[in-house]
Each structure stands twice: as C-alpha cells, then as structure tokens.
Amino acid sequence: MLCIAFFCALLFGACNYNNKDDGNYSKQFNAIYDTINNYHQLTKRQLVGTRYLDSAFKRLKNPFVNDRFRFYSFHFVYERKAAHNSKKALAYADSMLAMAKQSVTRRQYQVNYAEANFALGDAYFDLSQFSNAYKCFYQGYYIGKRLISNQILAEYTYRMGMVMFKQAHYLDAANFFKLSYSQSRAYKDDFRAFYQRQELLDNIGESYKNAGKADSASVYFKKTLEYIDSNNARFSNLAGMLETARGVVYGNQGDMALITGNYTLAEQMLKSSIAINFKKGNDNKDAQLTEIKLARLYLKLNRQKDLYLLLKNLRTQLDSLPNNDAEAGWNYLMSKYSQQNNDNTAALTYLKKYSAQKDSLVKLANSLKRTDVTTQQANYDKQSEIDSLKNNNKRQLIFIYIAVLLSVMAVIIIFLIFRNMKQSKRDMLAIKTLNEQINYQKENLVHTLNELHGASREKDRILRTVAHDLRNPLGGIASLSAVMATEDYTPDQLEMLSLIKDTSYNSLDLINEILEATNSATAPIRKEWVDINALTTNSVELLRFKAAEKHQSIKLHLPENPAQVFISREKIWRVISNLVTNAIKFSYDGGSITVGLKNHESGVEITVNDNGIGIPDKLKQQVFNMFTDAKRIGTAGEKSFGLGLSICQQIIEKHNGKIWLQSNPTDGTTFYVFLPFEAAAV
C-alpha cells in the first residue's frame, strides 16, 4: 500500500509539473490550435471553426495564459474579418490585452502585449477612432523597437502603410509596405506569413497605381502573381485562398488597364477577378468594388445594356452584403445611367443619395487626413523619452538615496571599527595579563602536582617501610603470645595473653591490607586466560572452613559451560575471596551464603549474596572509599578496616569491569562483579 501511495504521489507531482504554465500553449490546446487554424484559413469555414473553438475550449480544465489569449485572438479575427462586427472585435482585442498582462514570462508579455495593441488599433481604426488606433499601434511599435523584433515591427509598418494609403499618401504607403515586406522575413514560414507577404506586394503595386506610377505598379502586380504561383505546391490544400488572392490582383490589374486606356484587357481582367471573388466564401466585398470598376468601364464605353444589367445584379448583392464604398459608387453610376436615358428625376434621386454618401465618406477621409501620423509618432516618441527620463530620474534618485545611505553606513562602520580597534587593544592587554596569570598559575599547579606525586610516592614508600618493619615484631608477639597461652597461667593472665594475641593478629591483617592497597594502585597487572569456574570454585572451597567456624554454609552455582576470561588470576581470586570473607563476617551464625556465576554475551557476572545485617542506604555510596568511615563490626565482633572493597574496586576497574551492590537490612547484601571477556585487549 505504501508503494502504491508513493507511486501515486510521484505521478500527481509529475502531472502538476507537466501542467505548469511555462509561457507556451498547453498540450491540449496545441491540438485545438492546429484544427481551428485550418478552419480560419478558409473564409467560408470560419464560423464552423469558431463554433468548434468554443466547444473544445470549454473542455480544457486548466487553460494556460497563451491558450486564453489565442482563444480571444481567434474570436477577434472572426468578428473583424468574417462577421464585420467591429464593436465585438474591439471587446475581444481588449480581452487579449488583459490576458497579455497576466503573462508568466517577460518574453510572452512583450509578444502578446504588442499583438493585443495591434488588434486594438485595428478595431479602433475600423470604428474610425483614429487617435486611439494610432496610440495602440505605437504601443506595439514601441515593444518591437525595444526588442529589435522585426516580427513585431513588420506588423506596425504594415498598418502604417494602410493608414498612409487611406490618407492618399501613396508613395509613403508604398515605402511602409516595402519595409514591412522586408521585416516580415522574421515571421515563421507558414501560410499566414505567405498570405501577408503576397498582400504586401499587391499593396505596393496598388500604392504605385494610385500615385500614377503605372510601370512600377505593373511590376509589383506581376511579382505578386509570381509569388502566389511559386507557392502553389506548398499550399495546395488551400487552393481557394490562393485563388482569392489572384482575384484581388486581377482586379487591380484590370483597374490599371482601365486607367491606361487598355479597355479590352481591363474588361478581361475585371471579369476574371469578379468571377473568382464572387464565389461563396471568397472576398465578395472585393468583387463588389471590382464590379463598380467594370461598370465605370461600361459607362465610359457607353454600353448601357451591360451597365444596367451589372448595376441591377450589384443591387441584389448590396442588399444582402452592405458595402458603403460600393454603395456610393452604385448610386453615382445609376445617376449617370438615368441621366443618359433622360430620366432626370431618378438621376437626381440617385445623385442626392450619392452626394450624402460621398459627404460621409469625405468627412471620414478628412478626419483621417487631419491626423498627421508621422507627427503623432514623433510626439509619442518624445513622450516615451520623457517617461523614460522620468523613470531614469527616479532610478537616479533612488541610487542617490542608496549612495547616501551607504555612505552613512560606511561612516558608522568605520567608527565602529575604530572603536573596536581601541577596545581590542585594551582587550589584548587584558588577555595578555590574563595569559600571564594563567601561565603563572599553571606553573604553580605543575609544581604542586609534581610535589603531590612525589609526596604520594614517598607516602607509599613510608607505608610499605612501616608495614614491613612492623610485621616482624608483631608476628613475633603473636607467636609468643600463642606459645605462652599453652603454659600454666591464671585465668586473668590467660585472658590478657589472648587479648595480646588477637590484637597482634588484627594488626597484621591491617598491615597486609595497607600493603595490598598500595600495591594495587601502583603495580602493573599481569593477565592470562583463566577458567573462571575453576578460579571461583577454588576461592570458595578455601573459605568453607572459615564459614564453618560460624556454622555457615556456602552454596555455589556455576554455568555448565566454563568461560575463559583474560584476567589476573591472583587479583580476581583476591576480589572473590574478599567478597566471600565480607559475607561471612557480616552474616549471622548458621547463615547461608550464595556465590553465583553467569555467562553473558560480552563477559561473565559474579554474584555474592548473604542474608546478614545489610548496608544502610546512607553508607552505600561510601563502602568503596579507602579508609572509609563506613566501617562496621562483624556479627561475631570481627574487626573491619575499610580497605577491602576499595581494593576490589581498583582491581575490577583495571580489568575494565564493574562492581556494584544491592542491599537492605532485612534481606542482606548482594555484590555484583562484571568482567568482560576481552578486558585484556585494551
């Protein structure tokens, strides 16, 4: 279960990581993008594509910023190009700008912000809000200029070319279109790039045509058709779009022939253009404008029947697909047709309608022409420079504040360093004095320790000398008193002799323990592998006679498998004997003493248990001290010197072992000794 939970956690984490918005499209939206892009490349399929987009987008659980941006972008294109609803297009462009401001990377923000501003500018331009349009165009241009991005700048220069064209600055328009064509090389090489590039070539030709440069116009119209033909194979699946593009160029070539007086070619090219773009899904509005050009040709050639049939046909089209530019031309031509047929009333009616429409178009054109785009751009550039200078001033002011703050901090730091240096000098002097005192005290301590060491050795020497010098006379006194006790003396004399003998033997025991204590503290221990069962048995057996004097019994419990321990046989024998002797001394007549031995993983444990007088709690911490005050008289009046347990502890510690006890006045005392098997290895 834990593995499954861990795997699920990893999978969830991986999914979250894959779903992280990195500034691109999500994987799910990429598939939608390819499909909707195919729909939008076919004018007659744009509505189907937009409906598919709405349906597919609803199924996206967590769309990225780019997904939502492109969703609004597709809707903008549909409303502007297909539905011709500029107000809705403006709303979608505004949503594009809102999405651009939510970008997760700087590059994404810059690219989307520029595109959104161009879209807003287009919508404002369609709504004749030219000042707003130029402002938005400039915002996109400013981003492209800062990034040195020809991809963005190409969009700006294309729009400036369109503005110049509508302002009748045809040569300026041609130059902007040429610049945009050059910059468009930065586009991704796809159908959109191709279609805009062929449109730019055609726009250059049309600009030259309106500027009266017929030869240059013809060259660019020819270039446009050659460019379209050279991409036939690449975009064979979009043959309808290529045909529409050719239709527009044919219309322009027909108009060019009309201007230069080649009426036969003009009629041929205009009819070819109309035949192409009058088809459903193609550029019907361009077909209507081309029909106006053909009607002008018929009017010029006085072909009234052809003129009437064409205008009648066009009327039906305009009723279903309004076109202000074509509507004005239609009223003008109907006025002329009526005038030629002596129908002055109808001619006047059509002329009035034409005049009203023309006034509206002229007013709009004048509004457009009043705006000097170049001046506005210069103003925007100046304003941008002013804003940049303001920002620089703010930054410089911040830098000045920071510099002042750093200067103040530097002064404070220098002051603190200077003060610390002075303090450090004082501290160094104090430390030097302290070091001298410490060194002096150290020398005194070393001297004192050496003296103590010497005194300790002298003490041991004196103790051994005194003990050695006292043993012989005390031994002699004990022997003489024992011999004299066999002679005939009075009871009082025998009692005094017995007292002399006991005192002598007690004194000998004290001397032996003093010698043992000094030897245990200084003498090195020689160790060997010893059968601990045999050693314990030997110690106990030698003391059974002493226990029998007080009618006591000693029980011995040994493990079946004897253990070999690397120890000093004589020293450990003394420890066991000392503990058993103490048990005999402090147990009552007829008591029982138990000696046990247990094997452990790392060593052996020896226990000596009695049911004697026990050790009070207040004395337990003192019994292992040399010359302790915790000395007590045995149950038969045996003398205690307080050295035995201290000697035992010294021996056990030299074997890296432990010795401890448990005792209470009712149950007696148990001593524990632990000896490690590997004690000799250290």
C-alpha positions in Angstrom: 0.0 0.0 0.0 2.9 2.3 0.8 4.4 1.7 -2.6 1.1 2.5 -4.3 0.7 5.7 -2.3 4.3 6.7 -3.1 3.8 6.0 -6.8 0.5 8.0 -6.9 2.3 10.9 -5.1 5.0 10.8 -7.8 2.5 10.6 -10.6 0.5 13.5 -9.2 3.6 15.6 -8.8 4.7 14.8 -12.3 1.2 15.7 -13.6 1.4 19.0 -11.7 4.8 19.7 -13.1 3.7 18.9 -16.7 0.6 21.2 -16.3 2.7 24.1 -15.1 2.2 27.2 -17.3 5.7 27.9 -18.8 4.5 30.7 -21.2 3.7 28.4 -24.1 0.5 26.7 -25.2 -0.7 23.7 -23.2 -0.5 20.3 -24.9 -4.3 20.1 -25.1 -4.6 23.5 -26.7 -2.0 22.8 -29.4 -4.3 20.2 -31.0 -7.2 22.7 -30.9 -4.9 25.4 -32.3 -4.0 23.3 -35.4 -7.6 22.5 -36.1 -9.0 26.0 -35.7 -6.1 27.4 -37.7 -7.1 25.2 -40.6 -10.7 26.4 -40.4 -9.7 30.1 -40.2 -7.6 29.8 -43.3 -10.8 29.1 -45.2 -13.1 32.1 -45.1 -16.2 30.1 -45.7 -15.3 27.8 -42.8 -14.5 30.4 -40.2 -17.9 30.2 -38.5 -17.6 26.4 -38.2 -14.1 26.8 -36.8 -15.2 29.4 -34.3 -18.0 27.2 -33.0 -15.6 24.3 -32.7 -13.2 26.5 -30.8 -15.9 27.4 -28.2 -16.9 23.8 -27.7 -13.3 22.5 -27.4 -12.1 25.3 -25.1 -14.9 24.5 -22.6 -13.3 21.1 -22.1 -10.0 22.5 -21.1 -9.6 22.1 -17.3 -6.7 24.5 -16.7 -6.0 26.6 -19.8 -2.7 28.4 -19.8 -2.5 32.2 -20.4 -1.4 31.7 -24.0 -4.4 29.4 -24.5 -6.9 32.0 -23.4 -5.0 34.8 -25.3 -5.3 32.8 -28.6 -8.9 32.0 -27.9 -9.7 35.7 -27.8 -7.5 36.3 -30.8 -9.4 33.8 -33.0 -12.6 35.4 -32.0 -11.2 38.8 -32.8 -10.2 37.7 -36.3 -13.6 36.1 -36.9 -15.6 39.2 -35.7 -13.4 41.6 -37.7 -12.8 39.7 -40.9 -15.8 37.4 -41.3 -18.6 38.9 -39.3 -17.5 42.5 -39.8 -18.6 43.4 -36.3 -16.0 46.0 -35.2 -17.5 46.5 -31.7 -17.3 42.8 -30.8 -13.8 42.7 -32.3 -12.8 45.6 -30.0 -14.2 43.7 -27.0 -12.1 40.6 -27.9 -9.0 42.7 -28.5 -9.5 44.2 -25.0 -9.6 40.7 -23.6 -6.4 39.9 -25.5 -4.7 42.8 -23.7 -6.0 41.6 -20.3 -4.5 38.2 -21.0 -1.2 39.7 -22.1 -0.9 41.4 -18.7 -1.2 38.0 -17.0 1.8 36.6 -18.9 4.1 34.3 -16.9 7.3 35.2 -18.7 8.7 38.6 -19.8 9.1 37.4 -23.5 5.5 36.2 -23.5 4.3 39.5 -22.1 6.2 41.5 -24.8 5.0 39.5 -27.8 1.3 39.2 -26.6 1.2 42.8 -25.5 2.3 44.0 -28.9 -0.1 41.7 -30.7 -3.0 42.8 -28.5 -2.3 46.5 -29.1 -2.2 46.0 -32.8 -5.6 44.2 -32.6 -7.0 47.1 -30.5 -5.6 49.6 -33.1 -7.3 47.7 -35.9 -10.6 47.6 -34.1 -10.4 51.3 -33.3 -9.4 52.1 -36.9 -12.5 50.2 -38.2 -14.6 52.3 -35.8 -12.9 55.5 -37.1 -11.4 56.2 -33.7 -8.1 57.1 -35.3 -6.4 58.7 -32.3 -6.9 55.6 -30.2 -5.9 53.5 -33.1 -2.5 55.3 -33.5 -1.9 55.2 -29.8 -2.4 51.4 -29.8 -0.3 50.9 -32.9 2.5 52.9 -31.3 2.4 50.7 -28.2 3.0 47.7 -30.3 5.7 49.6 -32.3 7.5 50.6 -29.0 7.7 47.0 -27.9 9.1 45.9 -31.2 11.6 48.8 -31.2 12.8 47.9 -27.7 13.2 44.2 -28.5 14.6 45.0 -32.0 12.0 42.5 -33.2 11.3 42.6 -36.9 8.4 40.2 -36.4 6.6 42.9 -34.4 7.8 45.9 -36.4 6.5 44.3 -39.6 3.0 44.4 -38.1 3.4 48.1 -37.3 4.8 49.1 -40.7 2.1 47.2 -42.4 -0.6 49.2 -40.5 1.3 52.5 -41.1 1.2 51.6 -44.8 -2.6 51.1 -44.7 -3.0 54.4 -42.9 -0.9 56.3 -45.4 -2.8 54.7 -48.2 -6.1 55.8 -46.8 -4.7 59.3 -46.3 -3.8 59.2 -50.0 0.0 59.4 -49.2 0.6 56.7 -51.7 4.3 56.9 -52.1 4.7 56.9 -48.3 2.4 53.9 -48.1 4.5 52.1 -50.7 7.6 52.7 -48.7 5.9 51.4 -45.5 4.7 48.3 -47.3 8.2 47.6 -48.7 9.7 48.0 -45.2 7.0 45.6 -43.8 7.8 43.1 -46.6 11.5 43.2 -45.7 10.8 42.8 -41.9 8.3 40.0 -42.5 11.2 37.7 -43.2 11.3 37.3 -39.4 7.9 35.6 -39.5 7.6 31.9 -39.0 7.5 30.5 -42.5 3.8 29.4 -42.7 0.7 30.2 -44.6 -0.1 33.3 -42.6 3.3 34.7 -43.4 3.0 33.8 -47.1 -0.5 35.4 -47.3 0.5 38.7 -45.7 3.7 38.9 -47.9 1.7 38.5 -51.1 -0.8 41.1 -49.8 2.1 43.5 -49.2 3.4 43.0 -52.7 -0.1 43.7 -54.1 -0.4 46.8 -51.8 2.8 48.2 -53.1 1.5 47.8 -56.6 -1.8 49.5 -55.7 0.0 52.3 -54.0 2.1 53.0 -57.1 -1.1 52.7 -59.3 -2.8 55.4 -57.2 0.4 57.5 -57.3 0.3 57.5 -61.1 3.4 55.2 -61.5 1.9 52.7 -63.8 5.1 50.9 -64.7 6.1 50.3 -61.1 2.5 49.2 -60.3 2.6 46.6 -63.1 5.9 45.3 -61.9 4.6 44.6 -58.4 1.3 43.2 -59.6 3.3 40.7 -61.7 5.6 40.0 -58.7 2.5 39.2 -56.6 1.2 36.7 -59.1 4.6 35.0 -59.5 4.9 34.8 -55.7 1.5 33.2 -55.4 2.2 30.7 -58.2 5.6 29.8 -56.7 3.7 28.6 -53.5 1.0 26.6 -55.3 2.6 23.3 -54.3 3.2 24.2 -50.7 -0.4 25.3 -50.0 -2.3 23.0 -52.5 -4.8 22.3 -49.7 -5.6 26.0 -49.6 -6.1 26.5 -53.3 -9.3 28.5 -52.7 -7.3 31.1 -50.7 -4.7 31.4 -53.4 -7.4 31.8 -56.0 -9.0 34.6 -53.9 -5.6 36.4 -53.7 -5.2 36.1 -57.5 -8.7 37.5 -57.9 -7.7 40.7 -56.0 -4.6 41.1 -58.1 -6.6 40.6 -61.3 -9.0 43.4 -60.2 -6.1 45.7 -59.6 -4.5 44.9 -63.0 -7.9 45.5 -64.6 -8.1 48.9 -62.9 -4.6 49.6 -64.1 -5.6 48.8 -67.7 -8.7 51.0 -67.4 -6.5 53.9 -66.3 -4.1 53.4 -69.1 -6.9 53.1 -71.7 -6.4 49.4 -72.5 -10.2 48.7 -72.2 -10.2 45.2 -73.7 -7.6 44.0 -71.2 -9.3 45.9 -68.5 -12.7 44.1 -69.1 -11.0 40.8 -69.3 -9.1 41.2 -66.0 -12.0 42.7 -64.2 -14.4 39.9 -65.2 -11.8 37.3 -64.1 -11.5 39.0 -60.7 -15.3 39.1 -60.3 -15.7 35.5 -61.3 -13.2 34.4 -58.7 -14.2 36.6 -55.7 -17.9 36.5 -56.3 -17.8 32.8 -55.3 -19.2 31.9 -51.9 -16.5 32.0 -49.2 -14.2 34.3 -51.3 -13.7 38.0 -51.0 -17.2 39.1 -52.0 -16.7 42.8 -51.0 -13.7 43.0 -53.3 -15.9 41.5 -56.1 -18.4 44.3 -55.5 -15.8 47.0 -55.7 -14.4 45.4 -58.9 -18.0 45.4 -60.3 -18.0 49.2 -59.8 -14.8 49.4 -61.8 -16.3 47.3 -64.6 -19.5 49.5 -64.5 -17.3 52.6 -64.9 -15.7 50.9 -68.0 -19.2 50.2 -69.4 -20.2 53.8 -68.7 -17.1 55.1 -70.5 -17.8 52.8 -73.5 -21.5 53.8 -73.5 -22.5 50.1 -73.2 -25.8 50.9 -71.4 -27.4 47.5 -71.5 -24.3 45.9 -70.0 -24.1 48.7 -67.4 -27.8 48.3 -66.4 -27.6 44.5 -66.0 -24.4 44.8 -64.0 -25.8 47.5 -61.7 -29.1 45.5 -61.3 -27.0 42.5 -60.3 -24.9 44.5 -57.9 -28.0 46.0 -56.2 -29.1 42.5 -55.2 -25.7 41.8 -53.8 -25.5 45.0 -51.8 -28.9 44.3 -50.3 -27.6 41.1 -48.8 -24.0 42.2 -48.2 -23.8 46.0 -47.5 -20.6 47.8 -48.7 -20.5 51.6 -48.2 -17.8 52.2 -50.7 -19.6 50.2 -53.4 -23.0 51.7 -52.4 -21.8 55.2 -53.1 -20.3 54.1 -56.5 -23.6 52.3 -57.4 -25.7 55.5 -56.7 -23.3 57.6 -58.8 -23.4 55.1 -61.7 -27.2 54.8 -61.5 -27.4 58.6 -61.6 -25.3 58.7 -64.8 -27.3 55.8 -66.3 -30.6 57.6 -65.6 -29.2 60.8 -67.0 -28.2 59.1 -70.2 -31.7 57.7 -70.5 -33.3 61.1 -69.9 -34.8 60.1 -66.6 -33.7 63.2 -64.7 -36.0 62.6 -61.7 -34.3 59.2 -61.0 -30.9 60.7 -61.8 -31.5 63.5 -59.2 -32.6 61.0 -56.6 -29.5 58.8 -57.1 -27.3 61.8 -57.2 -28.6 63.1 -53.9 -28.0 59.7 -52.3 -24.5 59.6 -53.8 -23.8 63.1 -52.5 -24.9 62.2 -49.0 -22.8 59.0 -49.0 -19.9 60.8 -50.6 -20.1 63.6 -48.0 -20.0 60.9 -45.2 -17.0 59.2 -46.9 -15.3 62.6 -47.5 -15.9 63.6 -43.9 -14.4 60.3 -42.7 -11.5 60.7 -45.1 -10.9 64.3 -44.0 -11.0 63.1 -40.3 -8.4 60.5 -41.2 -6.3 63.0 -43.2 -6.3 65.6 -40.4 -4.3 63.3 -38.3 -0.6 63.5 -39.1 0.6 60.0 -38.2 4.3 61.0 -38.5 3.8 63.9 -36.1 1.8 61.7 -33.7 4.5 59.1 -33.8 7.1 61.8 -33.1 5.0 63.0 -30.2 4.7 59.5 -28.8 8.4 59.1 -29.2 9.0 62.3 -27.3 6.5 61.4 -24.6 8.2 58.0 -24.4 11.6 59.7 -24.0 10.1 62.0 -21.3 8.7 59.0 -19.5 12.0 57.2 -19.8 13.8 60.3 -18.5 11.4 60.4 -15.6 12.0 56.8 -14.8 15.7 57.4 -15.1 15.4 60.3 -12.7 13.5 58.2 -10.3 16.2 55.5 -10.6 18.9 58.0 -10.2 17.2 59.5 -7.1 16.9 56.0 -5.7 20.6 55.5 -6.4 21.4 58.8 -4.7 19.4 57.7 -1.6 21.2 54.4 -1.6 24.6 56.1 -2.0 23.8 58.4 0.9 22.6 55.5 3.0 25.7 53.5 2.1 27.9 56.5 2.9 26.3 56.9 6.3 26.6 53.2 6.9 30.3 53.3 5.9 30.9 56.2 8.4 29.2 54.2 11.1 31.2 51.0 10.2 34.4 53.0 10.2 33.6 54.5 13.6 32.7 51.0 14.9 35.9 49.6 13.5 37.9 52.4 15.1 36.2 51.9 18.4 36.6 48.2 18.2 40.3 48.6 17.4 40.7 50.7 20.6 38.7 48.2 22.6 40.6 45.4 21.0 43.9 46.9 22.2 42.5 47.1 25.7 41.2 43.6 25.4 44.6 42.3 24.1 46.3 43.9 27.0 43.8 42.3 29.4 44.1 39.0 27.6 47.9 39.2 27.8 47.7 39.9 31.5 45.3 37.0 32.0 47.6 34.7 30.0 50.5 35.7 32.2 48.4 34.9 35.3 47.2 31.6 33.8 50.8 30.6 32.9 51.9 31.5 36.3 49.1 29.6 37.9 49.8 26.7 35.5 53.4 26.6 36.6 52.3 26.6 40.2 49.9 23.8 39.5 52.5 21.7 37.7 54.9 22.3 40.6 52.2 21.4 43.1 51.2 18.3 41.1 54.9 17.2 40.9 55.2 17.7 44.7 51.9 15.8 45.3 53.2 13.0 43.0 56.4 12.9 44.9 54.6 13.1 48.2 52.3 10.2 47.1 55.3 8.1 46.2 57.0 9.0 49.4 53.8 8.1 51.3 53.6 4.7 49.6 57.3 4.1 50.4 56.9 5.1 54.1 53.7 2.9 54.3 55.5 -0.1 52.8 58.5 0.5 55.0 56.5 1.0 58.2 54.3 -2.0 57.4 57.3 -4.1 56.6 59.2 -3.1 59.7 56.1 -3.7 61.9 55.2 -7.1 60.5 58.2 -8.9 62.1 57.8 -7.7 65.7 54.0 -8.0 65.5 54.4 -11.5 64.1 56.8 -12.4 66.9 54.4 -11.0 69.6 51.5 -13.0 68.1 53.6 -16.2 68.1 55.0 -15.7 71.6 51.5 -15.0 73.0 50.2 -18.2 71.3 53.0 -20.2 72.9 52.6 -18.7 76.3 48.9 -19.4 76.2 49.8 -23.1 76.5 51.6 -22.6 79.7 50.1 -22.7 83.2 48.8 -19.2 84.0 46.0 -17.9 86.0 42.7 -17.2 84.2 43.4 -13.5 84.3 46.8 -13.9 82.8 45.4 -16.2 80.0 42.8 -13.6 79.2 45.4 -11.0 78.9 47.6 -13.2 76.7 44.6 -14.0 74.5 44.0 -10.2 74.1 47.6 -9.7 73.2 47.4 -12.5 70.5 44.2 -11.1 69.0 45.5 -7.6 68.9 48.7 -8.8 67.2 46.8 -10.7 64.5 44.4 -7.8 63.9 47.4 -5.5 63.5 49.0 -8.0 61.0 45.7 -8.0 59.0 45.7 -4.2 58.8 49.3 -4.1 57.7 48.6 -6.7 55.0 45.6 -4.6 53.7 47.7 -1.4 53.6 50.4 -3.2 51.6 47.7 -4.6 49.3 46.1 -1.2 48.8 49.4 0.5 47.8 50.4 -2.4 45.5 47.0 -2.4 43.8 47.2 1.3 43.0 50.8 1.2 41.5 51.8 -2.3 40.5 51.1 -3.4 36.9 48.8 -6.4 36.4 49.9 -9.5 34.5 46.9 -11.2 32.8 46.3 -14.6 31.4 43.5 -16.8 30.1 41.8 -18.2 33.2 38.9 -20.7 33.7 36.6 -18.5 35.8 34.6 -21.5 37.0 37.7 -23.2 38.5 39.0 -19.9 40.0 35.7 -19.2 41.7 35.4 -22.8 43.0 39.0 -22.6 44.4 38.2 -19.3 46.2 35.0 -20.7 47.8 36.5 -24.0 48.8 39.3 -22.3 50.7 36.8 -20.3 52.7 34.4 -23.0 53.6 36.4 -23.8 56.8 36.2 -20.2 57.9 32.4 -20.2 57.3 32.2 -23.4 59.3 33.6 -21.6 62.4 30.2 -19.6 62.4 28.2 -22.7 61.3 27.6 -21.0 58.0 27.1 -22.8 54.6 28.3 -21.6 51.2 26.3 -22.5 48.1 28.0 -22.3 44.7 26.1 -22.0 41.3 28.2 -22.4 38.2 27.3 -22.5 34.5 27.6 -25.8 32.6 30.0 -24.3 30.0 33.1 -22.8 31.7 34.2 -19.4 30.3 37.7 -18.4 29.6 38.5 -14.8 30.8 41.7 -12.9 30.2 42.5 -11.6 33.8 45.0 -11.6 36.6 44.3 -14.9 38.4 45.7 -13.7 41.7 43.9 -10.3 41.7 40.5 -11.7 40.8 41.0 -14.5 43.3 41.6 -11.8 45.9 38.4 -10.0 44.8 36.2 -13.1 45.2 37.8 -14.1 48.5 37.4 -10.6 49.8 33.7 -10.5 48.9 33.0 -14.0 50.4 35.0 -13.1 53.6 32.9 -10.0 54.0 29.7 -12.1 53.5 31.0 -14.5 56.3 31.9 -11.6 58.5 28.5 -9.8 58.3 26.3 -12.9 58.3 24.8 -14.4 61.5 25.7 -17.8 62.9 24.0 -20.6 60.9 23.5 -18.2 57.9 23.7 -19.1 54.2 26.0 -17.5 51.6 25.4 -18.0 47.8 28.0 -17.5 45.2 26.8 -17.5 41.5 28.4 -17.2 38.1 26.6 -16.3 34.8 27.9 -16.2 31.3 26.8 -13.1 29.2 27.4 -12.2 25.6 30.3 -9.9 26.3 31.6 -11.2 29.7 30.8 -13.0 33.0 28.9 -11.9 36.1 29.9 -13.0 39.6 27.4 -12.5 42.5 28.0 -13.0 46.2 24.8 -12.9 48.3 24.3 -13.1 52.0 21.4 -12.7 54.4 23.3 -10.8 57.0 23.0 -7.3 58.6 22.9 -5.4 55.3 24.2 -2.0 54.5 22.1 1.2 55.3 21.3 3.5 52.3 23.4 6.3 53.8 26.5 4.1 53.7 26.1 2.5 50.3 28.0 5.3 48.5 30.9 5.2 50.9 31.8 1.4 51.2 34.2 1.6 48.1 36.2 4.5 49.5 39.6 3.8 51.0 39.8 4.3 54.8 36.0 4.9 54.7 34.0 5.9 57.8 31.5 3.2 56.9 33.5 0.5 58.8 31.2 -1.9 60.8 31.9 -4.7 63.3 31.2 -8.2 62.1 28.4 -10.4 63.7 31.0 -12.1 65.9 32.9 -9.0 66.7 35.3 -9.2 63.7 37.4 -6.1 63.1 36.9 -4.1 59.9 39.5 -1.7 58.4 37.5 -0.3 55.5 40.1 -1.2 52.8 38.9 -4.4 51.3 36.1 -3.1 49.0 38.3 -0.2 47.8 41.0 -2.7 46.8 38.3 -4.8 45.0 37.1 -1.8 43.1 40.6 -0.8 42.0 41.3 -4.4 40.7 37.9 -4.6 38.8 38.4 -1.2 37.2 41.9 -2.2 35.9 40.1 -5.1 34.2 37.6 -2.7 32.5 34.8 -4.3 34.6 32.2 -3.0 37.0 31.4 -3.7 40.7 28.1 -2.7 42.4 25.8 -3.8 45.2 22.2 -4.2 46.3 21.4 -4.3 50.0 18.7 -3.8 52.6 18.7 -4.5 56.4 16.2 -7.4 56.2 17.4 -9.4 53.2 21.1 -8.9 53.4 23.5 -7.8 50.7 24.4 -8.9 47.1 27.6 -7.8 45.4 27.9 -8.0 41.6 31.1 -8.1 39.6 31.1 -8.0 35.8 34.3 -8.9 33.9 34.5 -8.6 30.1 36.0 -11.4 28.0 38.1 -9.0 26.1 39.4 -7.0 29.0 43.0 -7.9 28.1 42.8 -6.4 24.6 42.8 -2.9 25.9 
